[in-house]
Amino acid sequence: MHEEEALNDNHPGPDRFELDQTRRDRKHRNATYAKRRRIVLKYLERKHGRFQDFSQKHKTSFRYIFWGILLAGYLAVVIAACALNFHRALPLFVITVAAIFFVVWDHCMAKYEHRIKELLSPGRRFLDSHWFCLKWVIWSSLILGVVFWLIFDTAKLGQRQLVSFGGLLVYVILLFLFSKHPTKVHWRPVFWGIGLQFLLGLLILRTGPGLRASQWLGKQVHTFLEHTDAGASFVFGENYTDHYLAFKFLPMLVFFSAVTSMLYYLGLMQWIIRKIGWLMLVTMGSSPVESVVAAGNIFVGYTESPLLVQPYIQHATRSELHAIMTAGFATIAGNVLGPYISFGISPAHLLTASVMSAPASLAVAKLFWPETETPKTTLKDAMKMEMGDSRNLLEAASYGTSSSISLVANIAVNMIAFLALLSFVNAALSWFGNMFDYPQLSFELICSYIFMPFSFMMGVDWQDSFMVAKLIGYKTFFTEFVAYERLSKLVDLRKEAGPKFVDGVQQYMSIRSETIATYALCGFGSVSSLGLAISTLTSMAPSRKRDIAAGAVRALIAGNIACFMTACITGILSSTPVDITCHHIFENTFASGLSQNTTDVVSCCQSLLSSTVAVGPGEVIPGGYHSLSSLKNCCELLKPSTLNCTWIPDEL
């Protein structure tokens, strides 16, 4: 038996032999496959290396080709849109031309800056050598221009503009008298700041294209913010507007904060801020830090704008710190425009006020606290802005949404606290006044007398100046949210065209007074903002705590006066082309016997009737400096229930 097993071991069967052969064949195939795989990988590595070298060598060309294709496609779309309907595509065309101009400008300045300076150097030397004479010629021309402007404008539209101009001069004189260093004031930033205010206001309020552009932009902002309703209705239900402030007003802040964060990630926000800051720097002569922060305040709040120059705040001069805080108090952030617009405030005026107040804030700051030191931060340093920590666009949107939580909560609790406090203060004052048989005593009444001179100097009508003064009191001692909320109620009452006086109490204001109030309130300059501004800057520069605290109150005063000066400019220019057109429409229509029942005539008549004050028979004052004849014709045309047409006397 054992012999047979040994024999079988020495002579394996056919199955065992085939199995060994199969194993050897498989091993050979694997070795062959591995060898071929190594050859293929080496080949691919060589090709990949060559491709990488080629891509690296021609990286710039590929980038130009890619962006060239995108640009060509975009331009083709713009051309097609203009060909189909140029009027409809006009905004897209203007934006495209402006973007191309600034891109080409940046490229030329980066590449040929030295050559451009050499090319312009003869003209610069000529100006330097003759600047003393040219300076007097320029200033004399400007003064004469302003004088003739006021003469012709007053002759055409009335004397209200003179009150606003006088108020502007009074504010400048007061700032100079109470300046920190009156003898060291540099007047260039002051005059240039006021000049930029005037030019912006003239462009937007007195020219047809500027007015239409601001109205179009305001309408687009309003439409853009209405997209918040999609998220609000999904989260809070279809009846979310029943709780307007919480579920309609505050979600706008969340939406706008997310969009702003995305623009920061793309670098567009920094680019715009740099351009505006550079413009103010070269015209006003302000320091780089001040210019960048003032430009940033147009888009972000007074707690975020110093972050643009955070590394340089600890090296800022005391005048620069004062200017940084003043710019914050004199402007409002773009991310809170939505709530104000939702109140019913004109988006065109809010956008204009935000832009006009930026140069005004630097003008007031340099007058109220002149520069006596040498700024250490250079233009190149101040223009360096970080792109943010987000890794992609969605993360940037999420970060903006999350960061808005504290802002939304802060506004909500402040509105609750301040309105409750206002109610308590009014009750306490009424109780105190009742002891002297004067229960009407209230916070609003006190503010109406304290701030009435300031509102009247802006050019507000005398009978409206007390109402505007109340709004200024709300804004100064509480917050601008409360002030705009009260202003929106006055606007709604005017639009209802009800009686202007009820039991001797005025119910609403004229359109001119509403416009001036909108500009005067457009700033974060409230007592409640003072502590937050100090803590924000102190956290960025702890070593400058004493300097920041020392200039905070002056900055608050300067910020509010900057808003008042913007309102004065608005008062000078408040007779918009629409008002002038109504005068011509009445003259041409009623005098020539043309058809009176047209859209323009009806619209102008409605505006005239809503701004008219009727006390009794023979005591009727037309609004807008219109004639009694125009008022009587409009009254006969529309037959309003709020005005007895027989009360209107005949023209003398």
Salt bridges, closest charged atoms under 4 A:
ASP106 OD1 - LYS275 NZ 2.31
GLU113 OE2 - LYS117 NZ 3.68
ASP153 OD2 - ARG206 NH2 2.94
GLU226 OE2 - HIS222 NE2 3.54
GLU226 OE1 - LYS248 NZ 3.25
ASP229 OD1 - LYS248 NZ 2.69
GLU290 OE2 - LYS366 NZ 2.56
GLU371 OE1 - LYS366 NZ 3.92
GLU373 OE2 - ARG318 NE 3.57
GLU395 OE1 - ARG391 NE 3.20
GLU444 OE2 - ARG486 NH1 3.96
ASP461 OD1 - ARG160 NH1 3.97
GLU485 OE1 - ARG486 NE 3.21
GLU485 OE2 - LYS489 NZ 3.24
GLU514 OE2 - ARG494 NE 2.76
ASP547 OD2 - ARG544 NH2 3.06
ASP650 OD1 - LYS632 NZ 2.59
